[in-house]
Amino acid sequence: MDASAGSGNASGAGAGAPACCYYTLLGIRKNASATDVRAAYRRLAMKWHPDRWASDPGAAGEANRRFQRIQEAYSVLSDKGKRAMYDAGLFDPLDDDDQVKLASCVTCKATKSFLNFWTNNIVFLNIL
């Protein structure tokens, strides 16, 4: 198997726990456009799709794990709201319904206003 697929850390993290930065996983920059995200996803999805590795059972499991991580990264980075939350460090990949769970666990009204501003206005932070 080719270990240079942008997986960053192939230490066996499950599909629910990102092994590394989603941008690194897809091999793109943080300021990548939606077109760049889609192109990177399609390239890696074609490379690591489990059906392509079905003839090699030993590699099929790793291909499936990589494919799931690639799908997870794409689902976050292709959605403007999730991407803004991810960039701000507020996105939890283990939550299925991020907006509802995030709103229900936050009790401070000021914090809810802050989160609504960042997620509804799609303002991206440049942390570094």
VEXDREN-2710 file (C-alpha; in Angstrom, 1 decimal):
% VEXDREN-2710
k/r/px/py/pz
1/MET/0.0/0.0/0.0
2/ASP/1.1/3.5/-0.7
3/ALA/1.6/5.4/2.6
4/SER/1.8/8.8/0.9
5/ALA/-1.9/9.4/0.6
6/GLY/-1.9/12.4/2.9
7/SER/-2.9/10.4/5.9
8/GLY/-0.3/12.1/8.1
9/ASN/-0.7/9.7/10.9
10/ALA/-1.7/6.2/10.0
11/SER/-1.6/5.0/13.6
12/GLY/-4.8/3.1/13.4
13/ALA/-7.2/5.8/14.5
14/GLY/-10.8/4.8/13.8
15/ALA/-13.1/6.4/11.4
16/GLY/-14.7/8.5/14.1
17/ALA/-11.4/10.0/15.4
18/PRO/-9.4/12.0/12.9
19/ALA/-5.8/10.8/12.7
20/CYS/-4.6/14.3/11.7
21/CYS/-5.7/17.6/10.3
22/TYR/-8.4/17.3/7.7
23/TYR/-6.5/19.6/5.4
24/THR/-3.4/17.5/5.6
25/LEU/-5.5/14.3/5.1
26/LEU/-6.8/15.7/1.8
27/GLY/-3.4/17.3/0.9
28/ILE/-4.8/20.8/0.6
29/ARG/-4.1/24.2/2.2
30/LYS/-6.4/25.8/4.7
31/ASN/-7.4/28.5/2.2
32/ALA/-8.4/25.9/-0.4
33/SER/-11.5/26.6/-2.4
34/ALA/-14.5/24.3/-2.6
35/THR/-13.3/23.2/-6.0
36/ASP/-9.9/22.3/-4.6
37/VAL/-11.5/20.4/-1.7
38/ARG/-13.8/18.4/-4.1
39/ALA/-10.9/17.7/-6.5
40/ALA/-8.6/16.4/-3.7
41/TYR/-11.5/14.3/-2.3
42/ARG/-12.3/12.7/-5.7
43/ARG/-8.6/11.9/-6.3
44/LEU/-8.1/10.2/-2.9
45/ALA/-11.6/8.5/-2.9
46/MET/-10.8/6.9/-6.3
47/LYS/-7.4/5.8/-5.0
48/TRP/-8.6/4.4/-1.7
49/HIS/-12.0/3.1/-2.5
50/PRO/-12.4/-0.3/-0.9
51/ASP/-13.7/-1.9/-4.1
52/ARG/-10.3/-1.2/-5.8
53/TRP/-8.6/-3.1/-3.0
54/ALA/-11.0/-6.1/-2.8
55/SER/-8.6/-8.4/-4.5
56/ASP/-6.0/-7.9/-1.7
57/PRO/-7.7/-8.7/1.6
58/GLY/-4.7/-7.6/3.6
59/ALA/-4.9/-4.1/2.2
60/ALA/-8.7/-3.9/2.0
61/GLY/-9.0/-3.1/5.7
62/GLU/-6.5/-0.3/5.5
63/ALA/-8.1/1.1/2.3
64/ASN/-11.5/1.0/4.0
65/ARG/-10.1/3.0/7.0
66/ARG/-8.4/5.5/4.8
67/PHE/-11.5/5.9/2.6
68/GLN/-13.7/6.5/5.7
69/ARG/-11.3/9.2/7.0
70/ILE/-11.2/10.8/3.5
71/GLN/-15.0/10.9/3.5
72/GLU/-15.2/12.4/7.0
73/ALA/-12.7/15.1/6.0
74/TYR/-14.6/15.9/2.9
75/SER/-18.0/16.0/4.7
76/VAL/-16.5/18.7/7.1
77/LEU/-14.5/20.7/4.7
78/SER/-17.2/20.8/1.9
79/ASP/-19.8/22.2/4.3
80/LYS/-19.2/25.9/5.1
81/GLY/-20.7/25.8/8.5
82/LYS/-18.8/22.7/9.6
83/ARG/-15.6/24.0/8.1
84/ALA/-16.0/27.3/10.0
85/MET/-16.5/25.4/13.3
86/TYR/-13.6/23.1/12.4
87/ASP/-11.3/26.0/11.7
88/ALA/-12.3/27.7/15.0
89/GLY/-11.6/24.4/16.9
90/LEU/-15.3/23.9/17.8
91/PHE/-16.1/20.9/15.5
92/ASP/-16.5/17.5/17.2
93/PRO/-16.5/14.7/14.6
94/LEU/-18.2/12.4/17.1
95/ASP/-21.4/14.4/17.2
96/ASP/-23.9/13.4/14.5
97/ASP/-26.0/16.6/14.7
98/ASP/-23.4/19.2/15.5
99/GLN/-25.6/22.3/15.7
100/VAL/-28.2/20.7/18.0
101/LYS/-25.7/19.0/20.4
102/LEU/-23.5/22.1/20.5
103/ALA/-26.4/24.4/21.3
104/SER/-27.8/22.0/24.0
105/CYS/-24.5/21.6/25.8
106/VAL/-23.7/25.3/25.9
107/THR/-25.6/27.1/28.7
108/CYS/-24.0/30.6/28.5
109/LYS/-26.1/32.9/26.3
110/ALA/-23.0/34.9/25.3
111/THR/-21.3/31.8/24.1
112/LYS/-24.3/30.8/22.1
113/SER/-24.3/34.2/20.4
114/PHE/-20.6/33.9/19.7
115/LEU/-21.1/30.4/18.1
116/ASN/-24.1/31.6/16.1
117/PHE/-22.1/34.5/14.7
118/TRP/-19.2/32.3/13.6
119/THR/-21.4/29.5/12.2
120/ASN/-24.1/31.6/10.6
121/ASN/-21.9/34.3/9.1
122/ILE/-19.2/31.7/7.9
123/VAL/-16.3/33.8/9.2
124/PHE/-13.0/31.9/9.0
125/LEU/-10.3/32.3/11.5
126/ASN/-6.7/32.5/10.6
127/ILE/-5.1/31.1/13.7
128/LEU/-1.5/31.3/12.7
END
